[in-house]
Amino acid sequence: MSLAIDIVEVKTKSDIKKFVKFPFSLYKNNPYWVPPIIKEEMDCFNSNKNPSFDH
């Protein structure tokens, strides 16, 4: 059995949102999963709000 994994660059705000929301479908049946706050996750990828992009 082989699995294929596609690695795709996230370029648009829509892509970022899909990336951030992916764990919601992955862990939907896990009672121990604590979902993140979507807005905060989105802000991590915003160069205006995340100082890590300065380096």
C-alpha positions in Angstrom: 0.0 0.0 0.0 1.4 3.4 -1.0 0.2 6.8 -0.1 0.7 9.9 -2.2 1.3 13.2 -0.6 1.2 16.4 -2.5 3.0 19.4 -1.1 1.5 22.6 -2.3 2.6 26.1 -1.5 0.0 28.2 0.3 -0.2 31.5 -1.6 -3.6 33.1 -1.1 -5.7 34.0 1.9 -8.1 31.3 0.8 -5.3 28.7 0.8 -4.3 29.8 4.3 -7.8 29.4 5.6 -8.0 25.9 4.1 -4.7 25.0 5.7 -5.8 26.4 9.1 -9.2 24.5 9.0 -7.7 21.2 7.9 -7.2 19.9 11.5 -10.9 20.4 12.1 -11.7 17.6 9.7 -8.6 15.5 10.6 -9.4 15.5 14.3 -13.2 15.8 14.2 -13.8 12.4 16.0 -11.1 12.9 18.6 -12.7 13.9 21.9 -9.3 15.1 23.2 -8.6 17.6 20.5 -8.9 21.2 21.5 -9.5 23.3 18.4 -7.4 26.5 18.0 -9.0 29.9 17.5 -9.1 30.3 13.7 -8.4 34.1 13.8 -5.2 33.6 15.9 -4.0 30.9 13.5 -4.7 33.1 10.5 -2.7 35.9 12.2 0.3 33.6 12.4 0.6 33.7 8.6 0.1 37.4 8.3 3.4 39.2 7.9 1.9 42.4 9.3 1.0 40.8 12.6 3.7 38.2 13.0 7.1 39.7 13.9 8.8 36.4 12.8 8.5 37.5 9.2 11.0 40.3 9.9 13.9 37.8 10.1 
